[in-house]
């Protein structure tokens, strides 16, 4: 295991993997080109997370690794009182809701539910700020937060889902003064932005104090916003209070994946000896599935000549 080490490139010749080029970081955390070295291997597994999706796109373009049009999940972080989610939290802890609301029938899902949790902000490359959420073992709030994500599938001629998601994030960051933006659901229904005074008088107190009140509809596309609002109404039929006007929407929450890498049944790409698993490569969309893919990959690599059962 090598920490603080950048995988600069893949070494591919005659459509076969030969290894990877790596550059360790120096004392200042910078990568020094003169320290570049090659690690040779007959088998290489790309197992990047969503943060590495851009890197994988570049590798696929450079080395002609076969891909198909990918997906970007764009949405918001939703915060509402624990008491509304009480039964879900008690019996499931992290409930999963999936729907295809009218009129577009796009896949909309909840993700990363945090009972008695806190909304948080995360800063990525180029100062892109995205919203997230977490729960503590000892520190508790009175709110549950969860992501509501809309899957965006693009068709010909557009094939840059990551770029699209980055532009959505950039616009919302600008509207929020380079901070996460928050808006009351009731204000969206009434066609108005949320102001600081509105939050002070709101029954749901935001756990992300740095969030800036504003209007998410300026930055999220019509289709995305329509999907989210209809999904909230649909879930409210099952979980009463899910569509309460005092509930809060934070944005943007975006999950990036590379264009989906084309794989055979053993996770191998069109490059012999090069495998791809994980969220960043478009194979999985969560911790459990990514973990399962890792176990399956290990079993494939250790399979004996006797064809032991996988």
C-alpha positions in Angstrom: 0.0 0.0 0.0 1.4 3.4 -1.0 -0.1 6.5 0.5 0.2 10.1 -0.7 1.0 8.6 -4.1 -0.5 9.7 -7.4 -1.3 7.2 -10.2 -0.1 9.4 -13.1 -0.9 7.0 -16.0 -1.6 3.4 -17.1 1.1 1.6 -19.0 -0.6 -0.2 -21.9 1.0 -1.7 -25.0 -0.6 -3.8 -27.7 -4.0 -3.6 -26.0 -2.6 -5.2 -22.8 -1.9 -3.7 -19.4 1.7 -3.7 -18.2 1.5 -1.6 -15.1 1.0 1.9 -13.8 3.1 5.1 -13.5 3.1 6.5 -10.0 4.5 9.7 -8.5 4.9 9.9 -4.7 4.3 13.3 -3.0 7.2 15.1 -1.4 7.3 16.7 2.0 5.3 19.7 0.8 2.5 17.4 -0.5 3.5 18.1 -4.2 4.0 15.5 -6.8 7.5 15.7 -8.3 7.8 14.5 -11.9 11.4 13.4 -11.5 10.3 10.9 -8.9 8.0 9.1 -11.3 8.4 5.3 -11.4 6.6 2.4 -13.1 5.1 -0.5 -11.1 4.8 -3.5 -13.4 1.9 -5.9 -13.2 0.0 -8.4 -15.5 -3.3 -7.4 -13.8 -4.4 -4.0 -12.7 -7.6 -3.1 -11.0 -9.1 0.4 -11.2 -11.2 0.8 -8.0 -11.7 4.5 -7.8 -14.4 6.4 -5.9 -16.5 9.2 -7.3 -13.8 11.8 -6.7 -11.6 9.9 -9.2 -14.2 9.9 -12.0 -12.5 12.7 -14.0 -9.2 10.9 -13.9 -10.8 7.7 -15.3 -12.5 9.6 -18.1 -9.1 11.0 -19.1 -7.6 7.4 -19.0 -10.4 6.0 -21.1 -10.0 8.7 -23.7 -6.2 8.4 -23.8 -6.0 4.6 -24.0 -9.2 3.9 -25.9 -10.8 2.0 -23.0 -14.3 1.2 -24.1 -17.1 3.1 -22.4 -20.8 3.9 -22.8 -22.7 7.1 -21.9 -22.7 7.4 -18.2 -24.9 8.9 -15.5 -24.7 11.8 -13.1 -26.9 12.0 -10.0 -28.0 15.6 -9.2 -30.2 16.6 -6.4 -30.5 18.1 -2.9 -30.0 17.2 0.8 -33.3 17.1 2.5 -33.7 17.9 6.2 -36.9 17.2 8.3 -37.8 16.4 11.9 -36.9 13.0 13.4 -40.5 12.6 14.5 -41.6 12.5 10.8 -39.1 9.7 10.0 -39.5 8.0 13.4 -40.8 4.6 12.1 -38.4 4.5 9.2 -35.4 5.3 11.5 -36.5 2.8 14.2 -37.1 -0.1 11.9 -34.7 0.5 9.0 -32.3 3.2 10.2 -31.5 4.0 6.6 -34.7 3.6 4.5 -34.4 3.5 0.7 -37.1 5.1 -1.4 -36.9 4.8 -5.2 -39.5 6.2 -7.6 -40.1 7.4 -11.1 -42.3 10.4 -10.7 -44.4 11.9 -13.5 -44.1 13.4 -16.0 -40.5 12.5 -16.9 -40.3 9.1 -15.1 -36.6 9.6 -14.3 -35.2 7.4 -11.5 -35.2 9.4 -8.2 -33.9 7.9 -5.0 -33.0 8.6 -1.4 -29.5 8.1 -0.3 -27.3 8.4 2.8 -30.0 8.9 5.4 -28.8 10.2 8.8 -31.2 9.9 11.7 -30.6 12.7 14.3 -27.8 13.8 12.0 -26.2 16.9 10.7 -25.9 18.5 7.2 -22.4 19.2 6.2 -20.4 21.0 3.4 -17.5 19.4 1.5 -15.1 21.3 -0.7 -13.7 19.5 -3.7 -11.2 20.4 -6.5 -11.5 24.0 -7.9 -13.3 25.0 -4.7 -16.5 23.2 -5.8 -18.7 23.0 -2.7 -21.2 20.2 -2.3 -23.6 19.3 0.5 -23.5 16.0 2.4 -24.7 14.6 5.7 -23.6 12.4 8.6 -24.5 11.2 12.0 -22.4 11.1 15.2 -22.4 8.3 17.8 -22.6 10.6 20.7 -23.8 14.0 19.3 -27.4 14.1 18.2 -29.7 16.6 16.5 -33.5 16.5 16.3 -33.5 16.2 12.5 -33.0 13.5 9.9 -31.3 14.4 6.7 -31.0 12.4 3.4 -30.1 13.0 -0.2 -32.8 13.1 -2.9 -31.0 12.3 -6.2 -32.2 12.4 -9.8 -30.3 10.1 -12.3 -29.5 12.0 -15.5 -28.9 9.9 -18.6 -27.7 11.8 -21.6 -28.1 10.8 -25.2 -26.4 11.7 -28.5 -24.6 14.0 -29.1 -23.9 15.0 -25.4 -21.6 12.6 -23.5 -20.1 14.7 -20.7 -22.3 14.0 -17.6 -19.5 15.0 -15.2 -19.1 18.4 -16.9 -22.9 18.9 -16.7 -22.9 18.2 -13.0 -19.9 20.5 -12.4 -21.7 23.3 -14.2 -24.8 22.9 -12.0 -22.6 22.9 -8.9 -20.8 26.0 -10.1 -24.0 27.9 -10.7 -25.5 27.1 -7.3 -22.2 27.9 -5.6 -22.2 31.3 -7.3 -25.8 31.9 -6.3 -24.9 31.0 -2.7 -21.8 33.2 -2.5 -19.6 30.1 -2.7 -21.5 28.4 0.1 -24.2 25.8 0.3 -27.7 27.2 -0.3 -30.8 26.3 1.7 -34.5 26.9 0.9 -37.8 26.0 2.7 -40.0 23.6 0.7 -43.0 25.9 1.3 -41.1 28.9 -0.3 -40.5 26.8 -3.4 -44.2 26.0 -3.6 -45.0 29.7 -3.3 -42.5 30.7 -5.9 -40.3 32.8 -3.6 -36.8 32.6 -2.3 -36.0 31.9 1.4 -34.6 34.8 3.6 -32.7 34.7 6.9 -35.8 35.8 8.7 -37.8 32.9 7.3 -35.3 30.4 8.8 -35.4 32.1 12.2 -39.1 31.5 12.3 -39.0 28.1 10.8 -40.0 25.0 12.9 -37.2 23.0 11.3 -33.9 24.5 12.5 -31.0 24.0 9.9 -28.1 22.0 11.3 -25.7 23.5 8.7 -25.4 27.0 10.1 -23.2 28.2 7.3 -25.8 27.5 4.6 -27.1 30.6 2.8 -30.8 31.1 2.3 -31.8 31.6 -1.3 -33.5 30.1 -4.3 -32.4 26.7 -5.5 -34.7 26.8 -8.6 -32.3 29.3 -10.2 -29.6 26.7 -10.4 -31.3 23.3 -10.6 -32.8 22.5 -14.0 -36.6 22.4 -14.5 -36.6 18.7 -15.1 -34.5 18.0 -12.0 -36.6 20.3 -9.7 -39.8 18.9 -11.0 -38.7 15.3 -10.3 -37.6 16.2 -6.8 -40.8 18.1 -5.9 -43.1 15.3 -7.2 -41.0 12.7 -5.5 -41.4 14.5 -2.2 -45.2 14.6 -2.7 -45.2 10.9 -3.6 -43.2 9.9 -0.5 -45.6 12.0 1.7 -48.3 9.5 0.8 -46.3 6.9 2.7 -44.5 9.0 5.3 -46.9 11.7 6.5 -45.2 15.0 6.9 -42.5 14.3 4.4 -43.8 17.2 2.3 -44.3 19.7 5.2 -43.6 23.3 4.0 -41.0 23.8 6.8 -38.7 21.0 5.6 -35.4 22.2 4.2 -33.7 21.6 0.9 -29.9 22.2 0.6 -28.0 22.2 -2.7 -26.2 21.1 -4.6 -25.7 17.4 -3.8 -24.1 15.6 -6.8 -22.7 12.1 -7.2 -20.2 11.9 -10.1 -19.4 8.7 -12.0 -17.2 8.3 -15.1 -18.8 7.1 -18.3 -19.7 3.5 -17.6 -16.7 1.3 -18.4 -17.7 -1.6 -20.6 -16.8 -4.9 -18.8 -17.1 -8.6 -19.3 -18.5 -10.9 -16.7 -15.2 -10.9 -14.8 -15.0 -7.1 -14.7 -12.3 -6.9 -17.4 -12.2 -4.0 -19.8 -11.3 -4.3 -23.5 -7.7 -4.0 -22.4 -6.4 -7.4 -21.4 -5.5 -7.6 -17.7 -7.2 -4.3 -16.9 -10.2 -4.5 -14.6 -12.6 -1.8 -13.2 -14.9 -1.8 -10.2 -16.4 0.7 -7.8 -18.5 3.9 -8.0 -16.2 6.0 -10.1 -16.2 3.5 -12.9 -19.9 3.6 -13.1 -20.4 -0.1 -11.9 -21.8 0.6 -8.5 -23.7 3.5 -6.7 -23.0 3.0 -3.0 -20.9 1.5 -0.3 -22.5 -1.9 0.0 -22.5 -2.6 -3.8 -18.9 -1.3 -4.1 -17.8 -3.6 -1.2 -19.5 -6.6 -2.9 -17.8 -5.8 -6.2 -14.5 -5.8 -4.3 -15.2 -9.3 -2.8 -16.3 -10.6 -6.2 -13.1 -9.2 -7.9 -10.9 -10.9 -5.3 -12.6 -14.2 -5.8 -12.2 -13.9 -9.6 -8.5 -13.2 -9.2 -7.9 -16.1 -6.8 -10.0 -18.6 -8.8 -8.1 -21.9 -9.1 -7.7 -24.0 -12.2 -10.2 -26.4 -10.7 -12.9 -23.9 -11.4 -13.8 -23.5 -7.7 -17.2 -22.0 -7.2 -17.4 -18.2 -7.1 
